[in-house]
Amino acid sequence: MLVSKVQKHPKVKTSPASKSAAPEISVTRDMIRDRAFQIYESRGSEPGLDTQDWLRAEIQIAERPIASR
């Protein structure tokens, strides 16, 4: 499972119920699939490396700044 690190903005007010839970960042399977396909194409569309492409896409998306997701 992909886990994203999230930093809270200091000026954001939260309700008492949400203070214990970190905000969730939605990384969808579609985002990962699209990036994995871009990786596949960028390496010449060679078959057989789909798992590596998928994992690389997950890592790249997780490392992106939150504003660019």
C-alpha positions as CSV (number, residue, x, y, z in Angstrom):
1,M,0.0,0.0,0.0
2,L,1.3,3.4,-0.9
3,V,1.6,5.8,2.1
4,S,2.0,9.6,1.6
5,K,3.6,11.9,4.0
6,V,1.5,15.0,4.6
7,Q,2.4,18.2,6.4
8,K,-0.3,20.2,7.9
9,H,-0.5,23.9,6.9
10,P,-0.1,26.0,10.1
11,K,-3.1,28.2,9.3
12,V,-5.6,25.5,8.6
13,K,-8.3,25.1,11.2
14,T,-9.5,21.6,11.9
15,S,-12.5,20.4,13.9
16,P,-11.8,18.6,17.2
17,A,-12.8,15.3,15.6
18,S,-10.3,15.6,12.7
19,K,-7.3,16.7,14.8
20,S,-6.4,13.1,15.5
21,A,-6.4,12.0,11.9
22,A,-4.0,13.3,9.3
23,P,-5.6,14.7,6.1
24,E,-5.8,12.1,3.3
25,I,-4.2,12.6,-0.1
26,S,-6.0,10.7,-2.8
27,V,-3.6,8.9,-5.0
28,T,-5.8,6.9,-7.4
29,R,-5.1,3.8,-9.3
30,D,-5.8,5.9,-12.5
31,M,-2.9,8.2,-11.6
32,I,-0.6,5.3,-11.1
33,R,-1.8,3.6,-14.2
34,D,-1.3,6.7,-16.4
35,R,2.2,7.3,-15.0
36,A,3.1,3.6,-15.4
37,F,2.0,3.8,-19.1
38,Q,4.1,6.9,-19.6
39,I,7.1,5.0,-18.2
40,Y,6.4,2.0,-20.4
41,E,6.3,4.3,-23.5
42,S,9.4,6.2,-22.5
43,R,11.4,3.0,-22.4
44,G,10.3,1.9,-25.9
45,S,7.2,0.0,-25.1
46,E,9.1,-3.2,-24.2
47,P,6.8,-5.7,-22.7
48,G,7.5,-7.7,-19.5
49,L,8.3,-5.0,-17.1
50,D,4.8,-4.0,-16.1
51,T,5.4,-4.6,-12.3
52,Q,8.5,-2.5,-12.3
53,D,6.8,0.3,-14.3
54,W,3.9,0.2,-11.8
55,L,6.2,0.4,-8.7
56,R,8.2,3.1,-10.3
57,A,5.0,5.1,-10.9
58,E,3.9,4.7,-7.3
59,I,7.2,6.0,-6.0
60,Q,7.3,8.9,-8.4
61,I,3.8,10.0,-7.5
62,A,4.5,9.6,-3.8
63,E,7.5,11.9,-4.1
64,R,5.6,14.6,-6.0
65,P,4.8,17.8,-4.0
66,I,1.2,17.8,-2.9
67,A,0.3,20.8,-5.0
68,S,1.2,19.0,-8.3
69,R,-1.1,16.0,-7.7
